[in-house]
Amino acid sequence: MLPAELRARDGIRPGQQFVIERLDRGQYHLTRREPPPNEGLTDWLLACPEKGFFVPFESESTDTL
């Protein structure tokens, strides 16, 4: 767990993920992992309380347009 001072200084929020690289014994390099755009969007839409708000559909290739 990172100390609160470091989390506050670097704007680290709960749930953020990091890539950890071991440099040497007891030394590590942390790089904040940026989530891909729209990660979790489908789950969020499917959890919408209004039923039928989001309906998945088959997509077509843009080659046929």
N, C-alpha and C positions, 0 to 999 in steps of 0.2 A: 504494500500500500504506500502510495506517495504521501509525503507530509502535506498538510493543508496549505502551508505557505507556498509550496511549489505549484499545487493545483490552482490556487488563486492567481498566482503570478502568470501562469501560462494559459489560464482559461480552460482548464481541464474539467469536463463535466462528467457526471456519472453515466456509465454506459459507453463512453468512448472507447475505441479499441486501438491498440498499438502493436506495431511490429517490434519485436525485441531481438537484438543482435548481441551475441556474447562477444565482447572484445578480449577479455582476459578474466582470470579468476576474480570474481567479485566486481567486475566492471561490465556494464551493459549499456547499449545505445538504444533508446526508445524513439520510435518515429510514429507520430500519430497517423493512424490509418483512416483515410477519408472514405466514407461509404460511397459506393457507386450512386450516381443520380437515381432518384426514385426508389432506393432500396426500402422495401417494406410497404410501398405504396399499394400494391395489390391486396396485401393482408389488411391494410387500413380500410380500403374501400369495401372489401368483403365483410368487414366487421361493422359497417354502417348500420345503424338501427332501423333505417327506412328500407324495408325489403324491396328488392327489385331496383335499387338505386344504381347498382353496378352489375352488369351482366357480361361475363367474358364472352368473346366471340372469336370465330376463326378469322385469321387475317390472311390476306392474299399477298402474293409477291407484287412488288411495284413494277416488275417486268411486264405484267399483263395490262397495266394502265395505259 
